[in-house]
Amino acid sequence: MPIATEVNKIEIPMTRELRDFFANKYHNQSSKLVDDFLIYLHTQKEAHEINKALHEVKLGETREINKLFNEL
């Protein structure tokens, strides 16, 4: 007996221009779309961490670098 799998969908409202862009760039390449999205998320996370670090430096809340290395 085959196993039924339900695929969840995410609907994102898009302008016609954005929809056309995705249709042209990722036509029959859904895995490329997922890869690019994961890269985007990772980049956003790194940018957030850099901004957080800069904010801590401005506030004088930084710690000694050897303590940071020990925590890693």
C-alpha positions as CSV (number, residue, x, y, z in Angstrom):
1,M,0.0,0.0,0.0
2,P,1.5,3.4,-1.0
3,I,2.2,6.0,1.6
4,A,0.3,9.2,1.2
5,T,2.3,12.4,1.6
6,E,0.7,15.7,2.1
7,V,2.7,18.6,0.7
8,N,2.2,21.9,2.5
9,K,2.1,25.0,0.4
10,I,3.1,28.5,1.2
11,E,1.2,31.3,-0.6
12,I,3.0,34.6,-0.9
13,P,1.1,37.5,-2.4
14,M,3.2,38.9,-5.3
15,T,3.0,41.6,-7.9
16,R,2.8,40.5,-11.5
17,E,6.4,41.6,-12.0
18,L,7.7,39.5,-9.1
19,R,5.7,36.5,-10.2
20,D,7.1,36.8,-13.7
21,F,10.6,37.1,-12.3
22,F,10.3,33.9,-10.3
23,A,8.6,32.1,-13.3
24,N,11.5,33.1,-15.6
25,K,14.4,32.5,-13.2
26,Y,13.3,29.3,-11.5
27,H,11.2,27.6,-14.3
28,N,11.5,23.9,-13.6
29,Q,14.2,24.5,-11.0
30,S,12.4,24.3,-7.7
31,S,15.5,23.0,-5.9
32,K,17.4,26.0,-7.1
33,L,14.7,28.3,-5.6
34,V,15.0,26.5,-2.3
35,D,18.8,26.7,-2.4
36,D,18.7,30.4,-3.1
37,F,16.2,30.9,-0.3
38,L,18.3,29.1,2.2
39,I,21.3,31.2,1.2
40,Y,19.2,34.3,1.7
41,L,18.1,33.1,5.2
42,H,21.7,32.4,6.1
43,T,22.9,35.7,4.8
44,Q,20.2,37.5,6.8
45,K,21.2,35.7,10.0
46,E,24.8,36.6,9.5
47,A,23.9,40.3,8.8
48,H,21.8,40.3,12.0
49,E,24.7,38.9,14.1
50,I,27.1,41.5,12.6
51,N,24.7,44.3,13.4
52,K,24.2,42.9,17.0
53,A,28.0,42.8,17.5
54,L,28.4,46.4,16.2
55,H,25.7,47.6,18.5
56,E,27.4,45.8,21.5
57,V,30.7,47.5,20.6
58,K,29.0,50.9,20.5
59,L,27.5,50.3,23.9
60,G,30.8,49.0,25.3
61,E,29.3,45.5,26.0
62,T,32.0,43.5,24.3
63,R,33.9,40.7,26.0
64,E,37.5,39.6,25.7
65,I,38.2,37.7,22.6
66,N,39.7,34.7,24.5
67,K,36.5,34.3,26.4
68,L,34.6,34.1,23.1
69,F,37.0,31.5,21.7
70,N,36.6,29.4,24.9
71,E,32.8,29.5,24.5
72,L,33.1,28.1,21.0
